[in-house]
Amino acid sequence: MFERVTVHASDLEASERFYATVLPTLGFAESWMEFEVAAANDERSVTHGLHIGFVSPSRELVQRFWQTGVDAGYPDDGAPGPRPEYGPEYYGGFLLDPDGNSAEAVHNDSLRQGGAIDHLWIRVTDVRAARAFYEQLGPHAGFHLQTDMPERAQFLDDDGSGSFSVVAGEPTRNVSMAFREARPGYAGGRLDPDGNRVELVS
């Protein structure tokens, strides 16, 4: 689903150290695949309010991800355990990165294949406006609306692997996302209703 997801950090070294500490527990040591961290600058301010769910091959590795982060002094954002509100097999553990973004290791029965990021949650000012923006983009990027509720809309990759949700709340700021163009006609960059950068790449 994701070609690239970029978090813009206030302190690049500190954020890279965080992700370099916890992601190897999930098998992402040499490469973080489609996930990257970049320094914030005048054009791209610090990313705030993002939730990233990283693929974990097992519940045991969810535990290791969380414990490694806590042992290294990073804030707990939710101890490992079942989250039945997201599905009967859903198991996650949550930490906060140096800029307060939520990083989760997740294991469930419908994990994304072939990538590091299972899902994103992007908080938005107006769910209807965000849903309309991403619905227009979806046919060109290979995803579709799966769940539509007043407080949350979820988009699912057309092959059933990977998702992102737009969720009512204090809006996520300054995340950059790129999707692989699945159908011509929409290539290039756009800003979503809350000003996050969204790109389609060929």
BELDA-V538928 format. One record per backbone hydrogen bond with DSSP energy under -1.0 kcal/mol. NH is the residue of the N-H (numbers start at 1). CO is the residue of the C=O. If there is no record, write none. Layout:
BEGIN
NH,CO ; NH,CO
END
This chain:
BEGIN
3,178 ; 4,178 ; 5,34 ; 6,176 ; 7,36 ; 9,38 ; 15,11 ; 16,12 ; 17,13 ; 18,14 ; 19,15 ; 20,16 ; 21,17 ; 22,18 ; 23,19 ; 25,22 ; 26,23 ; 27,24 ; 28,23 ; 35,32 ; 36,5 ; 38,7 ; 40,9 ; 41,44 ; 47,8 ; 48,173 ; 51,121 ; 52,102 ; 53,119 ; 54,104 ; 55,116 ; 56,106 ; 62,58 ; 63,59 ; 64,60 ; 65,61 ; 66,62 ; 67,63 ; 68,64 ; 69,65 ; 70,66 ; 71,67 ; 72,68 ; 73,70 ; 74,69 ; 77,94 ; 81,92 ; 83,90 ; 86,83 ; 90,87 ; 91,107 ; 92,81 ; 93,105 ; 94,78 ; 95,103 ; 96,75 ; 97,101 ; 100,97 ; 102,50 ; 103,95 ; 104,52 ; 105,93 ; 106,54 ; 107,91 ; 118,53 ; 119,53 ; 120,163 ; 121,51 ; 122,165 ; 124,167 ; 130,126 ; 131,127 ; 132,128 ; 133,129 ; 134,130 ; 135,131 ; 136,132 ; 137,133 ; 138,134 ; 140,137 ; 141,137 ; 142,138 ; 143,138 ; 144,156 ; 146,154 ; 147,154 ; 149,152 ; 153,166 ; 154,147 ; 155,164 ; 156,144 ; 157,162 ; 158,142 ; 160,157 ; 163,118 ; 164,155 ; 165,120 ; 166,153 ; 167,122 ; 168,151 ; 169,124 ; 172,123 ; 173,48 ; 176,6 ; 177,197 ; 178,4 ; 179,199 ; 181,201 ; 182,140 ; 183,140 ; 188,200 ; 190,198 ; 192,196 ; 195,192 ; 197,175 ; 198,190 ; 199,177 ; 200,188 ; 201,179
END
